[in-house]
Amino acid sequence: MKIKNIDSTLKRMIELLRMGGDVEGWAVALEGIRADFHSDPKYASSKLMSMYGGMGSLNDLVLYGDGQALVVENNEFDFLRAQLYELAKR
Protein backbone atom coordinates (compact mmCIF):
# COMPACT_ATOMS: atom_id res chain seq x y z
CA MET A 1 0.00 0.00 0.00
CA LYS A 2 2.79 2.44 0.89
CA ILE A 3 4.54 1.86 -2.46
CA LYS A 4 1.29 2.59 -4.26
CA ASN A 5 0.92 5.90 -2.38
CA ILE A 6 4.54 6.81 -3.07
CA ASP A 7 4.10 5.94 -6.74
CA SER A 8 0.99 8.10 -7.18
CA THR A 9 2.58 11.00 -5.29
CA LEU A 10 5.72 10.85 -7.41
CA LYS A 11 3.66 10.61 -10.60
CA ARG A 12 1.75 13.79 -9.77
CA MET A 13 4.91 15.63 -8.72
CA ILE A 14 6.50 14.71 -12.05
CA GLU A 15 3.44 16.06 -13.89
CA LEU A 16 3.64 19.33 -11.97
CA LEU A 17 7.37 19.65 -12.63
CA ARG A 18 6.77 19.25 -16.35
CA MET A 19 4.06 21.93 -16.22
CA GLY A 20 6.58 24.25 -14.55
CA GLY A 21 9.23 23.76 -17.22
CA ASP A 22 11.48 21.46 -15.14
CA VAL A 23 14.66 23.34 -16.07
CA GLU A 24 16.81 21.41 -13.60
CA GLY A 25 15.78 17.90 -14.69
CA TRP A 26 13.93 17.06 -11.49
CA ALA A 27 11.17 15.18 -13.34
CA VAL A 28 13.72 12.76 -14.78
CA ALA A 29 15.36 12.32 -11.37
CA LEU A 30 12.01 11.56 -9.74
CA GLU A 31 11.11 9.14 -12.55
CA GLY A 32 14.28 7.21 -11.71
CA ILE A 33 13.35 7.15 -8.02
CA ARG A 34 9.84 6.01 -8.95
CA ALA A 35 11.25 3.07 -10.90
CA ASP A 36 13.66 2.25 -8.07
CA PHE A 37 10.79 1.95 -5.58
CA HIS A 38 9.46 -1.02 -7.54
CA SER A 39 12.77 -2.89 -7.56
CA ASP A 40 14.51 -1.80 -4.34
CA PRO A 41 12.31 0.30 -2.03
CA LYS A 42 14.94 0.66 0.71
CA TYR A 43 17.54 2.03 -1.72
CA ALA A 44 14.98 4.29 -3.40
CA SER A 45 13.83 5.67 -0.06
CA SER A 46 17.41 6.47 0.94
CA LYS A 47 18.11 8.10 -2.41
CA LEU A 48 14.91 10.14 -2.19
CA MET A 49 15.60 11.32 1.36
CA SER A 50 18.99 12.64 0.24
CA MET A 51 17.19 14.94 -2.23
CA TYR A 52 15.57 16.87 0.61
CA GLY A 53 18.61 18.59 2.13
CA GLY A 54 20.99 21.35 1.20
CA MET A 55 21.01 24.14 -1.35
CA GLY A 56 19.35 23.35 -4.64
CA SER A 57 17.43 20.48 -3.09
CA LEU A 58 13.91 19.28 -3.71
CA ASN A 59 12.82 21.65 -0.94
CA ASP A 60 13.96 24.67 -2.97
CA LEU A 61 11.92 24.00 -6.10
CA VAL A 62 9.48 26.65 -7.29
CA LEU A 63 7.39 26.06 -10.39
CA TYR A 64 7.12 28.83 -12.99
CA GLY A 65 5.15 29.35 -16.17
CA ASP A 66 5.69 32.31 -18.50
CA GLY A 67 7.98 33.93 -15.94
CA GLN A 68 5.36 33.81 -13.18
CA ALA A 69 5.26 31.56 -10.14
CA LEU A 70 2.46 29.00 -10.50
CA VAL A 71 0.74 29.56 -7.16
CA VAL A 72 -1.83 26.75 -7.25
CA GLU A 73 0.67 24.26 -8.65
CA ASN A 74 3.34 25.29 -6.12
CA ASN A 75 0.90 24.83 -3.25
CA GLU A 76 0.00 21.35 -4.50
CA PHE A 77 3.66 20.49 -5.10
CA ASP A 78 4.57 21.63 -1.58
CA PHE A 79 1.83 19.44 -0.09
CA LEU A 80 2.95 16.43 -2.16
CA ARG A 81 6.61 17.03 -1.31
CA ALA A 82 5.81 16.94 2.44
CA GLN A 83 3.56 13.89 1.98
CA LEU A 84 6.26 12.06 0.03
CA TYR A 85 8.83 12.79 2.73
CA GLU A 86 6.59 11.29 5.40
CA LEU A 87 5.87 8.20 3.28
CA ALA A 88 9.53 7.63 2.42
CA LYS A 89 10.94 8.02 5.92
CA ARG A 90 8.75 5.20 7.32
N, C-alpha and C positions, 0 to 999 in steps of 0.2 A: 504493500500500500504506500509506504513512504517513497519508494522509487517512482511510483506512478505520479505522486504529488510533485516530486522534484522534477520529473520529466515535463509535466504540464507547465510548471512554473518557468523552467528554462525555455521551453518553447515560446511562451508568451514574451519573455524578456528578449529573446532573439528577434521576434517580430517587431517589438518596440524599438530595438536598436536599429533595425533596418529602416524603420520609418524615420528615425532621427539621423540618418546618413551614415552612421557607424564608421566614422573616419579613422578610428584607432583599431579596427578589426576585432572588436569585442564579440560580435555575433559569431564569427568563426571560432574564437576561443571557447565560447560557451557551447557551441555545437560539438566541439571536441569533448568537453566535459560531459555533455549530455550522452554522447556515445559511450564514454568511459563508465558512466553509472550502470550501464547494462552489462558490461563485462567485468568490472572491478570496482564496486561501489566504495570500498574503503579508500582505494587510491584516488578515485574521483573526488570523494569528499575532502580529502587532504589537499588535493590540487585546487579545488574550489575555494576552500578556506584561505589559502594563501593569496587569493585574488582580492581579499577584503582589506588588506593592510597596506599602509604606505602611500606615498605620493603617486598619483596616476593610477590608483587602484579602482576597483569596481565601485567603491564608495564615492568616487569623485565624478562619476559620469553624469553628464547633463545632456539631454536630448534636444537637438535644435532642428528647425525646419525653416528654410528661407531666412536664415539669420536671426530667428526669434526662438526663444526657449519654448518648448512644447509643454505648457503647464499641465494639462490633463495627463499627457503621456508620462511626464516626469513624476507626477504624483503616483501613478500606477506603477511605474518602474521602481520607485522608492519602496512602495509597499511590497512588491514582489521580491526585491533585493533583500529586505529584512526577513520576509517569509522563507526565502531560500536559505539564508544563513541559519535560521532556527532549524530547518529540516536537515541541513547538512551536518550540523554540529552534533546531532543526536546519534 
